[in-house]
Amino acid sequence: MAVLQAALLGIIIAAAACNKKGATSHGVWAEVDGTPISRAQVETYYKNRMAALPDSSKPEQALSVKLNILNELIDDQILVEHAAHAHITVSEAEVDTRIAGLRSPYSKEEFAGRLKNQGLTEATLRQEVRKTLTIEKLINKEIISRINVTDAEIATYYNRNKANFKVPETEYHLAQILVTPVPDPQIRNLMNDDAKNDTEAQRKVRALYVQLKKGADFSKLAQEYSEDPRTAPGGGDMGFIPTSALVSNHPLAQTIPSMQTGQIGGIIHDGRGYHIIKLLGREEAGQRELSDPQVQSSIRQSLTNEKEEALKAAYIEVLRDRAKVDNFLAQKIVESAGSAAGLQ
């Protein structure tokens, strides 16, 4: 759910405009240049955000979270309006591609259920994806394209954080294709392919191994056929696994240390099923130096993210100063001296 929520930040649910007087009680909690942001919109996003958390917050705490969400939605609306003035557009093909990416980890029924749980239809999904892409394009044009990280800044960052670039033990960047000998109703691969017993599992994993030996793309096969719901959507990528984490899996501990980067190992059988492992990379224990391209890339990305966050906050603030924003919820909270009575 988190992935879908991140892609659909700023859900807009249509609400009829009403008078500013008593606006909170009639369903409009804010207006941006005359465009309403409804209470229903905020409540829906609040429900999605808090779904995984225990419902133990006090009314005033919940109201504070809703006020933060409302401010996020105000910022989104300001960005959308500015993107229109900047003649930024999003094509139908771009929307289709993003939606396909959102659908890929789920079956048709699962995806429909997630949309329903978040108060979305196919039509509103397209609307919100278009808005998200519009904001992304605006941020890329007005913010990210202006960010520059110098070699001197990278060196300064490294010297200040040198200890963070010391690897305590060898780590292996792994990808896997997993085939299990039991049926799984939560299968996540693109082909919805699931071995039901050990005979089917052995036949399937051998067929996949033959394809790999003939040059088939590992990531593509993992997305299409791997039965590990955690890694299949990402092409089987397991991330970096430290040596100590392999100790509990004897077959893996025996095989992986002797593999070369880029190599695909043989079929490994353990308690979960049948694995085909690919070694994507290896980080040896010890101090990683500034001359390491991966170190430089990591630092450059960190500094870029920091600059982007600061520039984006300042950029939105400037646009907000130019917009006409009426935050009726904030007004009501002030009038009620912070009480949630009548606003929940």
N, C-alpha and C positions, 0 to 999 in steps of 0.2 A: 504493500500500500504506500510505503514511503516514497517509492520511485514515482508512482503515479501522482502523488500529492505534490512532489517537488516540481514535476513538469507542468502541473496545472495551478501553480501559485496564483492566487488572486481570482478565485471562482466568482463570476458575476451572475447573479440570479435576478431576473427582471423584477422590478417592483414599481408600482405606480408612484409618481411624484406626489407630494402633498405639501401642505403649508409648513413653513419653518416653525410656526407656533405649534408646540406639542409634537414635533416631528418624530421623536423617539417612540412615542406611544403608538404612532400610526405606521411605523415600519421603516422609516428612513432615518438612518443614523448619521449620515453625512452627505454633503453635496460638494462636487468639484466642478467649478465653472458651470453649475446648473445640472450636472449629471448626478443622479442619486446613487448612493450606496446603501443598500437595504440592511435592515436588521437580520432578515432571513439569510442573506449572504454571509454575514459575519457568523451567525449561529451555525450554519452548515460547515464553514471552515473550522470553527472552534470544535465542533463535533469530530471532524476528521483528525484534527491535530491531537485531540485528547483521547482518541479511541483506545490507544494502547496503555493509557495511564489509569490508575484507580481513581474513581470518582469521589475524592475525599476533599476537594478544595472547598473553601468557604465561599459564599456568594460574592464577597468583595474581591477575593482572589480571582475567581472566575471572571468577574467584570474587568479586572485589570488586564487579564489575558485578552479578553475581547476588545478592549481599547487598543492594545498593541496590534491585534489583527486588523482592526479598522484603520489604523495608521498605515499599515502595510498596503492595504487596498487603496487608500487615498494616494499613496506614492505610485502604485501601479497605474491608477487612472491618469495621474499627471503625466507619467511616462508615455502612456498610450496616446494622449492628446498631443504631446510634443512630437512623437513619432509621426503622427499624421501631418503636422506642420512641416516636418522635415522630409515629407514625401517618401517615407519608408513603407514598402509594401511586402506582402508575403504571398507567394503563389500557392495554388491548390496542390501542386506537386510537393511543395515543402511541407504542407500540412499533412498530406498523405504519408510522407516518409516518417515524420515524427510520430504519427498515430501508429504506424506499423511497428515502430520501435517500442511503443508502449504496450502493444498487443503481444509482442513476440514471446514473453515468458509465460503466457497464460493460454488456456483453452478458450474457445469462443464463449462458453457458458461462464467460466470464471471471470473473464473480462467484463461481460455484461453485468455480473453480480457486483463487481467492484465499482462500476459506473453507478449502479443503482444505489449502493451503499453511500456514495459520495454525492448523491442528488444530481447526477448528470445523465443526459441522454446523448445519443450519437450526435445530434445537432449541436447541443451545447458543448460537447467535447471538442468539436471542430472549432467552435467559436473561441474557446479558451486556449486551445493549442495555437490558433492564429495569433491571439493576443500575446501569449508567452513568446512566440517566435519574433513578434514585432518588437517586444521589449529587448530581447536578446540582440536583435540587429541594431537597435538604437544604442545599447550599451557598448557593443563592439565598435560602432562608428564614432561615438562621442567620447568614450572612455578608454577602452582597451587599446585602440589604435594609437592613442597618445602616450601610452606608458612606455618608458625606456628604462632598462636596468643596465647599469654600466659594469664593466669588469672590476672597477675599484669598489663598487658597492658589494659585489659578490665576494671579493677578497676580505672586506671588512666583516661581512656577515660570517664567513667561514672562521676567521680568527676569533670572533666573539663566541662562536658555538662549536668550536673544534671537537669538544668531547662528544657532541651528538653524532659525529661522523666516525665514531669508533665502533666497529662491529664486534660484539663479544664472542660470537661463534659463527662458523660457516653457515650461510643460509642458502637455500635452493629455491629458485623461482620455478614453480611447477605448474603444469596444466595436465588435466586428466580427462579420460573418457571412462566412465564407470557404467558397467552393466550388472544389474542385480538379478538374482535368481528368483525373486518374488515379485508379484504384481504390486504396483504403486499407483493409487488413484490420484496422487498429486504430481504426476509426471509433468516435467517442464520443458522437454525438448520440442523442437519445432515440428517434428514429424509425429509427435504423440506416440512414439514407438517404445514399447515396454515389454521386456522379456518376462514371461509368466512363470517359468520354472528353470531349473538348472540346465536342462537340455537346450532350451531356447537361448539361454544366456550364453552358453558356450558357443553355439552356432553363430549368434549375433556378434560376439566380441571377435571371433576368428574372422568373420567376414569384414568387419571394420579394420582389423589389423592388416588384412590383405590389401584393402583399399589404400591404407596409409603407406604400405610398402611400395605401392604403385605410384605414389606421389600425391595422393589426395590431401587436401588442406585439413590439418588437424583441427583448427578452430571451427571450421565449418561443420565437420563431422560431429564435433562435440556439441555444437548448438543443435544439430539435427537429431542426434541419437543418444547422447549421454544421459544416463538416468540419475545423475546427481542434481537435485533441484537447486542447489546452491551455486554450482559452478557452470552448469550447462548454458545458461543465458549469456555468460561472458566468454564463451568459447572454451570452457574448461579451466580457465585461469584460477589457480588456487592461491596466488600471491606468493610471498616469500615464506618458506618453512624452515625454521632453525633446525640444526642437527638434532638437538635434544628432543624435538617433537617427533622425530622419526623412530626413536628408540622403541616406542611401544608397538610399532608395526614392523616386525622383523623382515618380511619380504621387501618392503620399501627401503628399510635401513641398509639392507644388503645390496640393493640394486642401484639406488640413486647416486651415492658418492662416486661410483666409478663411471658414471655417464658423462658425456661431453655435451656442451651447450648446443642446443638444436637437435640433439639425438632423441629418438623415440625408442623407449625401452620395449622389452617383450611383454607379454600378457602376464600380469601378476594377480594371483588369487589370494584373497584374505577373507576375513569374516564378513565383509560387506558385499563382496562379489568379485567381479573381474575388472581390473584396472589396466588401462594403457596410459603410461606416463610419458610426458615430454618435458625435457629440461630446457626451460626458456632462458635461464641465466643462473649465475652463481656469484655469491658475495663471500669472499674469504674473510676469515677473522682478522682483525687488525685495524689500524688507523687508515681511513680513506683520505687520500690527499686532495688538495684543491685542484691539482692537475687532472683528476679523474673527471671525464666528461659527464658522468652521471651525477657526480657531486655538484658540478657547476649547473647542470640542468635543474636539479632539485632546488638549489638555492635561488636560481633565477625565477623558478615558478613560485617559490615562497614570497620573494620580494615583489613579484608581479601581483600576487594575490593581495598583499598588504597595501600596495599602492592603489590597486583597483578598489578595494574596500573604502579607503579614505576618499579617493576621487569620486566614487559613486555617491557616497554620503553627501559630499559637498555639492555635487551636481544636482542631486534631487532637492537639496535645500534651496539652491538658487532657483530651480524651476517652481518650487513650492511658494517662494516669495512672490513670484509673478502670477500664480494662480489665485483664484478666489475659492477658498476652502471654508466650508462651514461644517464643523464637527459638533453635531447636535448631542451626541452621546457624551462627549467631554463636557459640554455646557451643563448637561443634566447632572453629571457626577459632581461638578463644582457646586451646583445649586443645592445638591443633597448632602453636601459635606462628606462625600465619599461613600455614602450609604448605597447599597444595592437595592434597597426597597423600591419597588415599582419599576425597576429596570431589568429584572430577571425574567 
